[in-house]
Amino acid sequence: MKAILCRAYGPPASLELAELPDPTPGPGQVVIDVAACGVNFPDTLVIEGKYQFQPPMPFTPGTDVAGTIRAVGEGVALPVGARVFAFMGAGMGGYAEQVLVNTASVVPLPEGIEFVPAAALHLTYATTLHALVDRARVQPGETVLVLGAAGGVGLACVELAHLLGARVIAAASTEEKLAACRASGADATINYTTEDLRERIKALTEGKGVDVVYDPVGGAYAEPALRSMAWQGRYLVVGFTGGDIPRIPLNLPLLKGCAVVGVFWGGFAMRDPKANAAHMRQLVAWLAEGKIAPRIHATYPLADAPRALDDLIHRRVIGKAVIVNAG
């Protein structure tokens, strides 16, 4: 089979398309013929040695796959040919024609759901649903500010917060990105390259502030967003795509009576698999019902995976990039 291989840490251009042996399933495992694999920000970190968990060299990046089961190991109830999607963990092989997966990570895919949106669903939407429901406990009528709102997790938050009955304020860096946010359900938008974030939030909330901040970006916008919290708000720390991990003055949570809440979906999924499985069933149901629809920026053939990662790094992607295998 063909797969993208990382032999040494470096930029996307250092990745290579290699021929690897076909995987063979052991007990409790399946081999999936990969039809599509989502491209996620952690993929850009893991190939450069910057992620908190690093696979041994050489490795194939990619975590979110969708396709059909090619072979099953001992004790597996899923049939060959079943349509599924799966989350594999950072650097666990998704950018390939085939992947080896433990069945605990495999979710059946109902007929009518295509592989590309399924591959765009897992990490971004599961992270966001866990953040909004379990960590922020968002209530209908509350106001949610989404930073980096045109990225994969950002647009997932715009959609899910809207679906949960919240008022959504989306912040992004260009008018094109903000238009995508409005199309996904944002009630109001902020262009934080041309507008003052705090002043715009104050105007949009009549001085009250926002109940929840969803922050996958970090960097320079974290502190002004925290200063714009409503009383007893919840600031969700999701990631640091902006590169810099902010250092927050701790007097701000004190004065706002608010909580700064970490969101680590991977840890949640490992520690509470039943709750995570319930979230995944809900997401699949919403996808089948058309209540959520991942925005696909572009699809890339496997050989162009480095270009997909480069587009993500340089913020050319609105929504999700997805790698596809023909056939």
C-alpha positions as CSV (number, residue, x, y, z in Angstrom):
1,M,0.0,0.0,0.0
2,K,1.0,3.6,-0.4
3,A,1.4,5.9,2.6
4,I,2.8,9.3,3.5
5,L,5.9,8.8,5.6
6,C,7.7,11.1,8.1
7,R,11.3,9.9,8.5
8,A,12.6,13.1,10.3
9,Y,10.9,16.1,11.9
10,G,10.4,19.0,9.5
11,P,8.0,20.9,7.3
12,P,5.3,19.2,5.1
13,A,7.7,19.3,2.1
14,S,10.0,16.8,4.0
15,L,7.2,14.1,3.9
16,E,7.5,11.4,1.3
17,L,5.0,9.0,-0.5
18,A,6.3,5.5,0.3
19,E,5.3,1.9,-0.4
20,L,4.6,0.0,2.8
21,P,3.5,-3.6,3.5
22,D,-0.3,-4.1,3.8
23,P,-1.3,-4.3,7.5
24,T,-2.6,-7.5,9.0
25,P,-5.2,-7.4,11.8
26,G,-4.6,-9.1,15.1
27,P,-7.2,-9.9,17.7
28,G,-9.7,-7.1,18.2
29,Q,-8.4,-5.2,15.2
30,V,-9.6,-4.3,11.7
31,V,-7.9,-3.1,8.5
32,I,-9.8,-0.2,6.8
33,D,-9.5,0.7,3.2
34,V,-9.2,4.5,3.7
35,A,-11.5,6.5,1.4
36,A,-10.9,9.8,3.2
37,C,-8.7,11.2,6.0
38,G,-9.2,14.6,7.7
39,V,-6.4,17.0,8.0
40,N,-6.1,18.4,11.5
41,F,-3.8,21.0,13.1
42,P,-2.1,18.4,15.4
43,D,-0.9,16.8,12.2
44,T,1.2,19.9,11.5
45,L,2.7,19.7,15.0
46,V,3.5,16.0,15.1
47,I,5.6,16.1,11.9
48,E,7.7,18.9,13.3
49,G,8.2,17.2,16.7
50,K,6.1,19.9,18.5
51,Y,3.1,17.8,19.7
52,Q,2.7,16.6,23.3
53,F,2.7,12.9,22.1
54,Q,5.2,11.8,19.5
55,P,5.1,8.4,17.7
56,P,8.4,6.6,17.0
57,M,10.1,7.2,13.7
58,P,9.3,6.6,10.9
59,F,5.5,7.2,11.1
60,T,2.5,8.2,9.0
61,P,0.5,11.2,10.2
62,G,-3.3,11.3,10.2
63,T,-5.9,10.5,12.7
64,D,-9.5,10.8,11.3
65,V,-10.3,8.1,8.7
66,A,-13.4,6.9,6.9
67,G,-13.7,3.9,4.6
68,T,-14.7,0.2,4.4
69,I,-13.4,-2.7,6.5
70,R,-11.0,-4.8,4.4
71,A,-10.1,-7.5,7.0
72,V,-10.9,-8.4,10.6
73,G,-9.0,-10.0,13.4
74,E,-10.1,-12.6,15.9
75,G,-13.1,-11.7,18.0
76,V,-14.3,-8.8,15.8
77,A,-18.0,-8.7,15.2
78,L,-17.9,-6.0,12.5
79,P,-18.1,-7.6,9.0
80,V,-15.8,-7.1,6.0
81,G,-17.2,-4.4,3.8
82,A,-18.8,-2.4,6.6
83,R,-18.7,1.4,6.2
84,V,-17.0,2.9,9.2
85,F,-15.0,5.9,10.5
86,A,-12.3,5.9,13.2
87,F,-10.0,8.0,15.3
88,M,-6.5,6.7,15.5
89,G,-4.5,9.1,17.6
90,A,-1.7,11.5,16.5
91,G,0.8,10.0,14.0
92,M,-1.1,6.7,13.8
93,G,-1.3,6.2,10.1
94,G,-4.3,7.9,8.5
95,Y,-2.5,9.3,5.5
96,A,-2.4,5.9,3.8
97,E,-4.4,3.6,1.6
98,Q,-5.0,1.2,4.5
99,V,-4.9,1.5,8.3
100,L,-4.9,-0.9,11.2
101,V,-7.3,0.1,13.9
102,N,-8.5,-1.3,17.3
103,T,-12.3,-1.9,17.1
104,A,-12.9,0.3,20.2
105,S,-12.0,3.3,18.0
106,V,-14.3,2.3,15.1
107,V,-17.8,3.8,14.6
108,P,-20.2,2.3,12.1
109,L,-21.2,4.8,9.4
110,P,-24.9,4.8,8.3
111,E,-25.8,4.6,4.7
112,G,-26.3,8.0,3.2
113,I,-23.4,9.6,4.9
114,E,-20.4,10.1,2.6
115,F,-16.9,9.3,3.5
116,V,-15.5,12.9,3.1
117,P,-17.8,14.6,5.7
118,A,-17.4,11.6,8.0
119,A,-13.6,12.0,7.9
120,A,-14.1,15.7,8.8
121,L,-16.2,14.9,11.8
122,H,-14.3,13.1,14.5
123,L,-11.6,15.2,16.1
124,T,-13.1,18.6,15.5
125,Y,-16.7,18.0,16.3
126,A,-16.1,15.5,19.2
127,T,-13.7,18.0,20.8
128,T,-16.2,20.8,20.4
129,L,-19.2,18.9,21.7
130,H,-17.2,17.8,24.7
131,A,-16.1,21.4,25.3
132,L,-19.6,22.9,25.0
133,V,-21.6,20.2,26.8
134,D,-19.3,18.7,29.4
135,R,-16.9,21.5,30.1
136,A,-18.9,24.8,29.6
137,R,-22.4,23.3,30.1
138,V,-23.7,25.8,27.6
139,Q,-27.4,26.8,28.0
140,P,-29.8,28.0,25.4
141,G,-29.7,31.8,25.2
142,E,-26.1,32.1,26.4
143,T,-23.6,33.9,24.2
144,V,-20.6,32.0,22.9
145,L,-17.6,33.8,21.4
146,V,-15.6,31.6,19.0
147,L,-12.0,32.7,18.2
148,G,-10.4,31.3,15.1
149,A,-13.9,30.6,14.0
150,A,-13.2,29.7,10.4
151,G,-10.9,26.8,11.2
152,G,-12.0,23.2,11.6
153,V,-12.8,23.3,15.3
154,G,-13.9,26.9,15.0
155,L,-16.6,26.2,12.4
156,A,-17.6,23.1,14.3
157,C,-18.2,25.3,17.4
158,V,-20.2,27.8,15.4
159,E,-22.5,25.0,14.2
160,L,-22.8,23.1,17.5
161,A,-23.3,26.2,19.7
162,H,-26.0,27.4,17.3
163,L,-27.6,23.9,17.4
164,L,-27.5,24.0,21.2
165,G,-29.5,27.2,21.2
166,A,-26.7,29.7,22.0
167,R,-26.1,33.1,20.4
168,V,-22.8,32.8,18.5
169,I,-20.3,35.5,17.9
170,A,-17.6,34.4,15.4
171,A,-14.2,36.1,15.3
172,A,-11.9,35.6,12.3
173,S,-9.3,37.4,10.2
174,T,-10.9,38.0,6.8
175,E,-14.3,38.8,5.4
176,E,-14.3,35.6,3.4
177,K,-13.8,33.6,6.6
178,L,-16.5,35.5,8.4
179,A,-18.9,34.9,5.5
180,A,-18.3,31.1,6.1
181,C,-19.1,31.6,9.8
182,R,-22.4,33.3,9.0
183,A,-23.3,30.5,6.6
184,S,-22.6,28.0,9.4
185,G,-24.9,29.8,11.9
186,A,-23.0,32.7,13.4
187,D,-25.4,35.4,14.7
188,A,-22.7,38.1,14.6
189,T,-19.1,38.4,13.5
190,I,-15.9,40.2,14.4
191,N,-12.9,40.8,12.1
192,Y,-10.2,41.0,14.6
193,T,-7.6,42.3,12.1
194,T,-9.7,45.5,11.5
195,E,-11.9,45.8,14.6
196,D,-11.0,46.2,18.3
197,L,-12.0,42.8,19.8
198,R,-13.0,44.1,23.2
199,E,-15.0,47.1,21.9
200,R,-16.8,45.0,19.4
201,I,-17.8,42.4,22.0
202,K,-18.9,45.2,24.3
203,A,-21.2,46.6,21.6
204,L,-22.6,43.2,20.6
205,T,-23.4,42.2,24.2
206,E,-24.6,45.7,25.4
207,G,-21.7,45.7,27.8
208,K,-22.6,42.4,29.5
209,G,-19.8,40.3,27.9
210,V,-19.9,36.8,26.7
211,D,-20.8,33.7,28.7
212,V,-18.4,31.3,27.0
213,V,-15.2,31.8,25.0
214,Y,-14.1,29.0,22.8
215,D,-10.4,29.5,22.2
216,P,-8.4,27.1,19.9
217,V,-6.0,29.9,19.0
218,G,-4.3,31.4,22.1
219,G,-1.8,34.2,21.3
220,A,-2.7,37.8,21.4
221,Y,-6.5,37.6,21.5
222,A,-6.7,35.4,24.6
223,E,-6.4,38.2,27.2
224,P,-8.8,40.7,25.5
225,A,-11.3,37.8,25.2
226,L,-10.9,36.9,28.8
227,R,-11.4,40.6,29.8
228,S,-14.7,40.5,27.8
229,M,-16.2,37.7,29.9
230,A,-19.6,38.0,31.6
231,W,-19.9,37.3,35.3
232,Q,-19.4,33.5,36.0
233,G,-18.4,32.9,32.4
234,R,-16.4,29.9,31.1
235,Y,-13.2,30.4,29.1
236,L,-12.5,27.2,27.2
237,V,-8.8,26.5,26.5
238,V,-8.9,24.3,23.4
239,G,-5.5,24.8,21.7
240,F,-2.8,27.2,20.5
241,T,-3.0,27.4,16.7
242,G,-1.7,30.9,17.0
243,G,1.6,29.5,18.2
244,D,2.0,31.3,21.5
245,I,0.7,30.0,24.8
246,P,-0.8,33.0,26.6
247,R,0.1,33.9,30.2
248,I,-3.1,35.0,31.8
249,P,-3.2,37.4,34.7
250,L,-5.0,35.4,37.4
251,N,-6.7,38.5,38.8
252,L,-9.0,38.4,35.7
253,P,-10.8,35.1,36.6
254,L,-11.1,36.5,40.2
255,L,-12.7,39.8,39.1
256,K,-15.0,38.2,36.6
257,G,-15.9,35.3,38.8
258,C,-15.3,33.1,35.8
259,A,-13.6,29.8,35.2
260,V,-10.7,29.0,32.9
261,V,-11.5,25.5,31.7
262,G,-9.1,23.1,29.9
263,V,-10.5,21.0,27.0
264,F,-8.6,17.8,26.3
265,W,-10.9,15.6,24.3
266,G,-8.3,12.8,24.0
267,G,-8.1,12.4,27.7
268,F,-11.9,12.5,28.1
269,A,-12.4,9.8,25.4
270,M,-9.8,7.6,27.1
271,R,-11.2,8.1,30.7
272,D,-14.9,8.0,29.9
273,P,-15.4,6.0,26.7
274,K,-19.1,5.5,27.3
275,A,-19.8,9.2,27.4
276,N,-17.6,9.8,24.4
277,A,-19.4,7.0,22.5
278,A,-22.7,8.7,23.3
279,H,-21.3,12.0,21.9
280,M,-20.3,10.2,18.7
281,R,-23.7,8.7,18.3
282,Q,-25.3,12.1,18.6
283,L,-22.9,13.6,16.1
284,V,-23.6,10.9,13.6
285,A,-27.3,11.3,14.1
286,W,-27.0,15.1,13.5
287,L,-24.9,14.5,10.4
288,A,-27.5,12.1,9.0
289,E,-30.3,14.5,9.8
290,G,-28.5,17.4,8.1
291,K,-28.3,19.4,11.3
292,I,-24.5,19.7,11.0
293,A,-22.5,19.7,7.8
294,P,-18.7,20.0,7.9
295,R,-17.5,22.7,5.5
296,I,-15.0,21.0,3.2
297,H,-12.4,23.5,2.0
298,A,-10.9,21.1,-0.5
299,T,-10.0,17.5,-1.1
300,Y,-6.4,16.4,-1.9
301,P,-5.1,13.1,-3.4
302,L,-2.8,11.2,-1.1
303,A,0.3,12.3,-2.9
304,D,-0.7,15.9,-2.2
305,A,-1.0,15.5,1.6
306,P,2.1,17.8,2.1
307,R,0.3,20.6,0.2
308,A,-2.8,20.1,2.3
309,L,-0.7,20.5,5.5
310,D,1.0,23.5,4.0
311,D,-2.3,25.1,3.2
312,L,-3.4,24.5,6.8
313,I,-0.2,26.0,8.3
314,H,-0.5,29.1,6.2
315,R,-4.2,29.6,7.1
316,R,-5.5,29.1,3.6
317,V,-8.0,26.5,4.8
318,I,-11.6,27.5,5.7
319,G,-13.2,24.6,7.4
320,K,-11.6,21.2,6.8
321,A,-9.1,19.9,4.3
322,V,-9.5,16.2,3.5
323,I,-7.2,13.7,1.9
324,V,-8.9,11.2,-0.4
325,N,-7.9,7.9,-2.0
326,A,-9.4,7.0,-5.4
327,G,-11.3,3.8,-6.0
